[in-house]
């Protein structure tokens, strides 16, 4: 169980690029990083493309005025002159800026935590991975939902053969908040997501389903996709060529089949984020709206609901427990869990402890690479006319 005691020698000096007043995700990063005040300390930021607004915001969240910068390049240059300069940054900016900021940060000898999808292409990710290895730095990806500890319980139960051989993987991440186009041109946090120059080659495949795809990898690390078929639509026609709805069918190397539905036009849906894994003996199902519960259904027996923080759960699950079984946890604790693991990974990298790093389960640059690879293959299938393709 986690209780806020330090896991590393001292908090890491941390800064943000983006994540200011108008951003949707900045606060999630801050509550994740700062939940355990023994892991990160927010000391600087280039929070907004408009300097005055970003500086005002930074001061209002407790950052010193002289460490609120007009842009990331200035921040990297000025912080490098300080003995107490920043050690790690989080990138909470639109997709099209991730690559250049991440590359500049690594050249400035900084560790990086980046929003997803990481970059536009796998070639870009491989280049940055090589640079990170050369610099001895960590690049993490904020798949925030993956910090829900019941996903690790699913992983443990599959490894312990509690459901048998996996046959069916059913994934869904949908909501209805973009069922109309009223925010596409007016909402600052929405309009760039439907602009291919900024968002990249996809909308909901990159913005939503990369979360769910990584979570499925976290749960089933040995399951590899052999081929897939993607069918994507732009029901709001002005969003084309970017999709607001997509279906992906998958064949896995072990013979299992999978299906993923991702959509932001699922009208009326508040939270359609579910994962169901069907085995030869039993099934497991997790739903984001009840993140502390896991449904375990053994063929021929009554359905069971496993509850977070109970002693019958696996140690790998309860190691990330924070509040106790009587109290509800959610997305903020999930973000805190992955940020704590980012801190532990950075500390291990700084100390050269590759053995500890190899045992840590967290969304690293390889997870980011797989997310971009996933999107590339989905787009390739869809653009060829929704045909089956080998997963490259």
DRENDOTI-211197 format. One record per residue (C-alpha): residue in three letters; x, y, z. Coordinates in Angstrom, 3 decimals, padded with zeros to 6 digits. Example, Ala and Ser with C-alpha at 12.3 -4.5 7.8 and 13.67 -1.06 7.14 Angstrom:
<pts>
> aa	x	y	z
> Ala	012.300	-004.500	007.800 .
> Ser	013.670	-001.060	007.140 .
</pts>
This chain:
<pts>
> aa	x	y	z
> Unk	000.000	000.000	000.000 .
> Unk	001.190	003.520	-000.811 .
> Unk	001.065	006.142	001.948 .
> Unk	003.155	008.985	000.529 .
> Unk	006.500	007.975	002.031 .
> Unk	009.379	008.657	-000.293 .
> Unk	010.384	006.059	-002.849 .
> Unk	013.330	008.090	-004.105 .
> Unk	015.950	010.124	-002.234 .
> Unk	014.388	013.531	-002.982 .
> Unk	011.652	015.027	-005.172 .
> Unk	012.621	015.622	-008.789 .
> Unk	012.669	019.226	-009.987 .
> Unk	009.890	019.212	-012.545 .
> Unk	008.509	021.604	-015.159 .
> Unk	005.605	021.611	-017.577 .
> Unk	005.395	022.601	-021.226 .
> Unk	001.762	023.435	-021.868 .
> Unk	-000.967	022.361	-019.479 .
> Unk	-002.054	025.898	-018.682 .
> Unk	-005.387	027.494	-017.938 .
> Unk	-007.133	026.477	-021.164 .
> Unk	-005.744	022.956	-021.406 .
> Unk	-007.781	019.840	-020.660 .
> Unk	-004.997	017.661	-019.284 .
> Unk	-002.628	019.928	-017.362 .
> Unk	-004.398	019.509	-014.051 .
> Unk	-004.346	015.717	-014.433 .
> Unk	-000.573	015.872	-014.791 .
> Unk	-000.223	018.064	-011.716 .
> Unk	-002.467	016.019	-009.446 .
> Unk	-000.643	012.903	-010.595 .
> Unk	002.864	014.262	-010.104 .
> Unk	002.160	016.118	-006.883 .
> Unk	-000.090	013.611	-005.118 .
> Unk	003.024	012.214	-003.457 .
> Unk	005.027	015.337	-002.648 .
> Unk	008.049	013.084	-002.233 .
> Unk	008.232	012.375	-006.003 .
> Unk	008.081	015.691	-007.907 .
> Unk	008.290	019.395	-007.155 .
> Unk	006.857	021.808	-009.741 .
> Unk	009.435	024.580	-010.026 .
> Unk	009.059	026.005	-013.545 .
> Unk	006.906	026.045	-016.638 .
> Unk	006.155	027.365	-020.095 .
> Unk	002.451	026.893	-019.582 .
> Unk	000.838	028.704	-022.488 .
> Unk	001.510	029.898	-026.023 .
> Unk	000.438	033.349	-024.739 .
> Unk	003.168	034.341	-022.300 .
> Unk	001.171	036.781	-020.137 .
> Unk	-001.614	034.264	-019.595 .
> Unk	000.868	031.474	-018.931 .
> Unk	002.841	033.544	-016.425 .
> Unk	-000.311	034.595	-014.596 .
> Unk	-001.401	030.969	-014.447 .
> Unk	001.992	029.772	-013.228 .
> Unk	002.071	032.328	-010.427 .
> Unk	-001.442	031.304	-009.410 .
> Unk	-000.394	027.678	-008.981 .
> Unk	002.688	028.608	-006.935 .
> Unk	005.518	028.808	-009.476 .
> Unk	007.980	031.680	-008.983 .
> Unk	007.420	034.515	-011.464 .
> Unk	010.980	034.382	-012.789 .
> Unk	010.567	030.677	-013.591 .
> Unk	007.430	031.140	-015.698 .
> Unk	008.818	031.228	-019.220 .
> Unk	007.488	032.399	-022.602 .
> Unk	008.422	029.141	-024.375 .
> Unk	010.167	025.842	-023.822 .
> Unk	013.401	026.859	-025.580 .
> Unk	013.865	029.796	-023.224 .
> Unk	013.035	027.608	-020.254 .
> Unk	015.569	024.935	-021.184 .
> Unk	018.299	027.550	-021.751 .
> Unk	017.664	029.513	-018.552 .
> Unk	017.150	026.503	-016.311 .
> Unk	020.426	024.969	-017.529 .
> Unk	022.238	027.940	-015.945 .
> Unk	020.838	027.229	-012.469 .
> Unk	022.319	024.869	-009.912 .
> Unk	018.757	023.987	-008.971 .
> Unk	017.547	023.760	-012.573 .
> Unk	014.841	021.408	-013.782 .
> Unk	015.548	017.687	-014.237 .
> Unk	012.376	016.465	-015.937 .
> Unk	009.583	017.977	-018.012 .
> Unk	006.045	016.974	-018.897 .
> Unk	004.748	017.769	-022.373 .
> Unk	001.035	018.615	-022.320 .
> Unk	000.747	020.284	-025.715 .
> Unk	-001.000	019.351	-029.004 .
> Unk	000.295	016.217	-030.754 .
> Unk	002.150	017.989	-033.540 .
> Unk	004.560	019.646	-031.086 .
> Unk	005.561	016.546	-029.090 .
> Unk	008.468	015.433	-031.262 .
> Unk	010.348	018.744	-031.405 .
> Unk	009.866	019.470	-027.690 .
> Unk	010.907	015.978	-026.645 .
> Unk	014.014	016.100	-028.846 .
> Unk	015.002	019.511	-027.482 .
> Unk	014.492	018.319	-023.899 .
> Unk	016.727	015.289	-024.386 .
> Unk	019.432	017.472	-025.931 .
> Unk	019.100	019.635	-022.805 .
> Unk	019.754	016.487	-020.706 .
> Unk	016.223	016.332	-019.327 .
> Unk	014.002	013.354	-018.708 .
> Unk	010.637	013.539	-020.496 .
> Unk	007.054	012.612	-019.694 .
> Unk	004.841	013.115	-022.731 .
> Unk	001.178	013.066	-023.660 .
> Unk	-000.083	010.444	-026.078 .
> Unk	000.020	009.637	-028.904 .
> Unk	003.735	010.179	-028.574 .
> Unk	004.526	011.333	-032.142 .
> Unk	003.132	011.040	-035.669 .
> Unk	005.326	008.180	-036.939 .
> Unk	007.214	005.164	-035.636 .
> Unk	010.351	006.494	-037.349 .
> Unk	010.184	009.565	-035.105 .
> Unk	009.739	007.399	-032.013 .
> Unk	012.692	005.180	-032.913 .
> Unk	014.871	008.245	-033.440 .
> Unk	013.897	009.646	-030.037 .
> Unk	014.343	006.256	-028.375 .
> Unk	017.918	006.087	-029.695 .
> Unk	018.574	009.638	-028.493 .
> Unk	017.132	008.863	-025.042 .
> Unk	019.374	005.809	-024.763 .
> Unk	022.392	007.874	-025.828 .
> Unk	021.590	010.537	-023.219 .
> Unk	020.689	008.019	-020.518 .
> Unk	017.220	009.506	-020.057 .
> Unk	013.698	008.197	-019.513 .
> Unk	010.832	008.994	-021.853 .
> Unk	007.464	008.099	-020.330 .
> Unk	003.979	008.336	-021.841 .
> Unk	000.930	009.413	-019.842 .
> Unk	-001.470	006.575	-020.442 .
> Unk	-003.245	007.760	-017.321 .
> Unk	-005.895	005.049	-017.078 .
> Unk	-003.188	002.386	-016.904 .
> Unk	-002.481	003.324	-013.285 .
> Unk	-005.735	001.682	-012.170 .
> Unk	-004.409	-001.189	-010.093 .
> Unk	-007.194	-003.648	-010.989 .
> Unk	-005.603	-003.874	-014.431 .
> Unk	-002.557	-005.384	-012.727 .
> Unk	-004.912	-007.829	-011.019 .
> Unk	-006.133	-008.897	-014.462 .
> Unk	-002.511	-009.323	-015.557 .
> Unk	-001.727	-011.490	-012.512 .
> Unk	-004.818	-013.679	-012.949 .
> Unk	-004.008	-014.304	-016.620 .
> Unk	-000.411	-015.202	-015.734 .
> Unk	-001.737	-017.575	-013.039 .
> Unk	-003.980	-019.310	-015.621 .
> Unk	-007.169	-018.245	-013.811 .
> Unk	-009.060	-017.802	-017.104 .
> Unk	-007.304	-020.354	-019.316 .
> Unk	-006.170	-019.697	-022.867 .
> Unk	-007.270	-016.293	-024.133 .
> Unk	-009.786	-016.558	-026.976 .
> Unk	-011.504	-013.170	-027.292 .
> Unk	-010.361	-009.616	-026.517 .
> Unk	-013.161	-007.028	-026.492 .
> Unk	-012.079	-003.395	-026.094 .
> Unk	-014.128	-000.208	-026.072 .
> Unk	-013.444	003.466	-025.418 .
> Unk	-016.350	005.656	-026.467 .
> Unk	-018.158	008.817	-025.399 .
> Unk	-020.644	011.212	-026.972 .
> Unk	-019.101	014.609	-026.345 .
> Unk	-018.271	015.200	-030.026 .
> Unk	-021.606	014.025	-031.409 .
> Unk	-022.055	017.590	-032.719 .
> Unk	-019.488	019.835	-034.365 .
> Unk	-020.192	022.856	-032.164 .
> Unk	-016.745	022.768	-030.522 .
> Unk	-014.613	021.986	-033.553 .
> Unk	-013.981	025.627	-034.428 .
> Unk	-014.479	027.396	-031.088 .
> Unk	-013.137	025.142	-028.310 .
> Unk	-009.369	025.588	-027.977 .
> Unk	-008.933	022.111	-026.525 .
> Unk	-011.015	020.501	-029.289 .
> Unk	-010.302	022.280	-032.550 .
> Unk	-006.683	021.145	-032.887 .
> Unk	-007.768	017.519	-032.376 .
> Unk	-009.642	017.584	-035.701 .
> Unk	-006.856	019.314	-037.628 .
> Unk	-004.549	016.739	-039.311 .
> Unk	-001.628	019.177	-039.335 .
> Unk	-001.688	019.291	-035.532 .
> Unk	-003.419	016.069	-034.451 .
> Unk	-001.682	013.767	-036.912 .
> Unk	-003.206	010.959	-039.004 .
> Unk	-006.091	010.136	-036.650 .
> Unk	-008.552	011.585	-034.154 .
> Unk	-010.196	009.003	-031.879 .
> Unk	-007.804	006.179	-032.772 .
> Unk	-004.910	008.234	-031.400 .
> Unk	-006.743	010.274	-028.796 .
> Unk	-008.784	007.485	-027.229 .
> Unk	-007.912	003.983	-028.347 .
> Unk	-004.171	004.253	-027.749 .
> Unk	-005.096	004.294	-024.047 .
> Unk	-007.116	001.108	-024.363 .
> Unk	-004.618	-000.612	-026.618 .
> Unk	-001.805	000.022	-024.132 .
> Unk	-003.999	-001.197	-021.271 .
> Unk	-004.616	-004.430	-023.183 .
> Unk	-000.847	-004.834	-023.584 .
> Unk	-000.374	-004.170	-019.882 .
> Unk	-002.923	-006.868	-019.060 .
> Unk	-001.740	-009.372	-021.697 .
> Unk	001.978	-008.709	-022.353 .
> Unk	002.439	-011.988	-024.232 .
> Unk	-000.423	-011.390	-026.679 .
> Unk	000.811	-010.104	-030.041 .
> Unk	-001.345	-008.954	-032.952 .
> Unk	-000.794	-010.832	-036.216 .
> Unk	-003.136	-008.864	-038.477 .
> Unk	-005.917	-006.315	-038.226 .
> Unk	-008.695	-004.603	-040.147 .
> Unk	-009.763	-001.028	-039.394 .
> Unk	-012.937	000.671	-040.606 .
> Unk	-013.129	004.350	-039.680 .
> Unk	-015.762	007.030	-040.285 .
> Unk	-016.107	010.814	-040.120 .
> Unk	-019.767	011.224	-039.193 .
> Unk	-019.110	014.946	-038.810 .
> Unk	-017.970	015.335	-042.403 .
> Unk	-015.830	018.410	-041.766 .
> Unk	-013.518	016.219	-039.649 .
> Unk	-012.464	014.114	-042.636 .
> Unk	-009.956	012.631	-043.184 .
> Unk	-009.799	012.238	-039.394 .
> Unk	-012.262	009.777	-037.892 .
> Unk	-014.705	010.299	-035.043 .
> Unk	-015.676	006.603	-035.000 .
> Unk	-013.740	003.429	-035.778 .
> Unk	-013.916	-000.349	-035.497 .
> Unk	-010.806	-002.500	-035.425 .
> Unk	-010.805	-006.295	-035.785 .
> Unk	-007.680	-008.145	-034.703 .
> Unk	-006.219	-011.635	-035.046 .
> Unk	-003.610	-012.536	-032.468 .
> Unk	-000.666	-014.871	-032.944 .
> Unk	-002.109	-017.458	-030.527 .
> Unk	-005.350	-017.714	-032.554 .
> Unk	-007.414	-015.361	-030.394 .
> Unk	-009.597	-012.697	-031.982 .
> Unk	-010.169	-009.140	-030.859 .
> Unk	-012.455	-006.196	-031.449 .
> Unk	-012.038	-002.533	-030.539 .
> Unk	-014.675	000.178	-030.889 .
> Unk	-013.575	003.764	-030.361 .
> Unk	-015.859	006.756	-030.819 .
> Unk	-016.493	010.316	-029.695 .
> Unk	-019.974	010.426	-031.290 .
> Unk	-021.584	007.723	-029.104 .
> Unk	-024.449	010.104	-028.279 .
> Unk	-025.559	009.977	-024.660 .
> Unk	-022.610	007.865	-023.525 .
> Unk	-020.721	009.322	-020.578 .
> Unk	-018.136	006.590	-020.127 .
> Unk	-017.892	003.652	-022.500 .
> Unk	-014.415	002.538	-021.490 .
> Unk	-014.463	-001.229	-020.989 .
> Unk	-012.111	-004.183	-021.349 .
> Unk	-013.293	-007.791	-021.491 .
> Unk	-010.905	-010.734	-021.807 .
> Unk	-012.519	-014.112	-022.561 .
> Unk	-010.572	-017.257	-021.805 .
> Unk	-011.241	-020.959	-022.197 .
> Unk	-012.202	-021.273	-018.514 .
> Unk	-013.395	-017.837	-017.434 .
> Unk	-013.683	-014.157	-018.344 .
> Unk	-012.535	-010.877	-016.798 .
> Unk	-014.170	-007.490	-017.325 .
> Unk	-013.176	-003.995	-016.135 .
> Unk	-015.131	-000.773	-016.594 .
> Unk	-013.680	002.684	-016.038 .
> Unk	-016.856	003.918	-014.343 .
> Unk	-016.228	001.342	-011.591 .
> Unk	-012.442	001.231	-011.617 .
> Unk	-012.167	-000.435	-008.216 .
> Unk	-014.169	-003.486	-009.314 .
> Unk	-013.280	-006.428	-011.518 .
> Unk	-015.849	-008.932	-012.756 .
> Unk	-014.622	-012.542	-012.731 .
> Unk	-016.931	-015.021	-014.424 .
> Unk	-016.040	-018.732	-014.284 .
> Unk	-018.030	-020.917	-016.647 .
> Unk	-020.706	-022.772	-014.683 .
> Unk	-020.257	-020.759	-011.468 .
> Unk	-021.858	-017.571	-010.066 .
> Unk	-020.262	-014.325	-011.214 .
> Unk	-017.781	-012.760	-008.776 .
> Unk	-016.986	-009.085	-008.240 .
> Unk	-013.456	-008.550	-006.964 .
> Unk	-013.036	-005.320	-004.966 .
> Unk	-009.977	-003.090	-004.885 .
> Unk	-007.636	-003.244	-001.861 .
> Unk	-008.898	-006.558	-000.508 .
> Unk	-006.338	-009.086	000.783 .
> Unk	-007.428	-011.766	-001.690 .
> Unk	-005.967	-009.713	-004.543 .
> Unk	-002.467	-010.235	-005.886 .
> Unk	000.443	-008.313	-004.349 .
> Unk	001.217	-006.654	-007.704 .
> Unk	-002.234	-005.075	-007.542 .
> Unk	-002.295	-004.045	-003.884 .
> Unk	001.187	-002.506	-004.092 .
> Unk	-000.453	000.489	-005.813 .
> Unk	-003.310	000.772	-003.301 .
> Unk	-003.671	004.190	-001.628 .
> Unk	-006.904	004.755	000.295 .
> Unk	-008.204	001.425	001.570 .
> Unk	-011.147	-000.689	000.452 .
> Unk	-013.789	001.473	002.129 .
> Unk	-012.876	004.536	000.065 .
> Unk	-013.308	005.151	-003.642 .
> Unk	-010.278	005.686	-005.847 .
> Unk	-010.334	006.856	-009.444 .
> Unk	-008.462	008.594	-012.250 .
> Unk	-006.505	010.972	-010.005 .
> Unk	-004.990	008.029	-008.112 .
> Unk	-004.295	006.251	-011.403 .
> Unk	-002.324	009.272	-012.643 .
> Unk	-000.522	009.430	-009.298 .
> Unk	000.468	005.780	-009.658 .
> Unk	002.035	006.208	-013.089 .
> Unk	003.763	009.464	-012.114 .
> Unk	005.260	007.755	-009.071 .
> Unk	006.557	005.017	-011.351 .
> Unk	007.978	007.642	-013.699 .
> Unk	009.866	009.091	-010.714 .
> Unk	011.143	005.668	-009.657 .
> Unk	012.226	004.958	-013.254 .
> Unk	014.053	008.282	-013.537 .
> Unk	015.787	007.715	-010.206 .
> Unk	016.840	004.198	-011.254 .
> Unk	018.141	005.517	-014.581 .
> Unk	020.100	008.266	-012.833 .
> Unk	021.708	005.670	-010.553 .
> Unk	022.388	003.249	-013.399 .
> Unk	020.178	000.598	-011.817 .
> Unk	019.042	-001.179	-014.977 .
> Unk	017.894	-004.255	-013.039 .
> Unk	015.353	-002.233	-011.030 .
> Unk	014.281	-000.467	-014.199 .
> Unk	013.674	-003.750	-016.018 .
> Unk	011.280	-004.928	-013.293 .
> Unk	009.174	-001.744	-013.285 .
> Unk	005.825	-001.850	-015.093 .
> Unk	005.014	001.584	-016.480 .
> Unk	004.268	003.225	-019.863 .
> Unk	007.759	003.810	-021.252 .
> Unk	008.904	004.858	-024.723 .
> Unk	008.321	001.331	-026.017 .
> Unk	004.686	001.693	-024.974 .
> Unk	004.614	004.990	-026.854 .
> Unk	006.159	003.289	-029.888 .
> Unk	003.508	000.564	-029.824 .
> Unk	000.736	003.171	-029.630 .
> Unk	002.037	004.997	-032.710 .
> Unk	002.556	001.652	-034.469 .
> Unk	-001.038	000.729	-033.668 .
> Unk	-002.369	003.963	-035.162 .
> Unk	-000.180	003.633	-038.260 .
> Unk	-001.493	000.138	-038.961 .
> Unk	-005.103	001.123	-038.345 .
> Unk	-004.839	004.105	-040.707 .
> Unk	-003.091	001.981	-043.331 .
> Unk	-005.864	-000.630	-043.228 .
> Unk	-008.646	001.961	-043.336 .
> Unk	-007.089	003.961	-046.153 .
> Unk	-006.695	000.818	-048.264 .
> Unk	-010.457	000.309	-048.060 .
> Unk	-010.778	-001.345	-044.629 .
> Unk	-008.867	-004.490	-045.539 .
> Unk	-006.965	-007.046	-043.503 .
> Unk	-003.252	-006.196	-043.239 .
> Unk	-000.300	-007.789	-041.490 .
> Unk	000.541	-005.902	-038.315 .
> Unk	003.851	-004.263	-039.154 .
</pts>
